[in-house]
C-alpha cells in the first residue's frame, strides 16, 4: 500500500471510530472511554508518522506552506486530546470536546486529501510512495502498541504557548 493510500485508510478508520462514539449514547462511560482511547491513540500515532516520515519527505516547493499549516493543525488536535486525557466521559464538557476534536480532524483530513495528497502525487513516483508506505506502516504498527496518546501532553507542553 502506498503512503497516500495508507494515510487515507487511517483517516477512514478514525472517522468510523468517531461515528461509533456519536452513536454510543448516554450512560455508556466505559464504551465512550474505550472509543476515546482508540481515537486518541490512532490520531497520535498517525500524527507521529506524518511528522517524522511523510511531511519531511515532501517538504519542498508548493507543499511547504501546506505542511506548516498541517503541523499547526496537528498541534490543535493534540491540545484537545491532552485536555480529554484529564477528563472522563461523565464530565460535562467531555462530549463537547470530542465534537471539537472530530471537527478539527475532519477539517485537517479534508485539506490533506484535497490539496496536499494531490501535490505529493505530482512530486513522487509510485515506487517512492510504495516505499514510504511501508515505512509509515512499520512505524505506525510499532507506535500504536505504546499508548501514543500518553505522549501528547508532553508534545503540547514543548510547543509554543497559544497566548
Beta strands, then each sheet from edge to edge (+ up, - down):
end
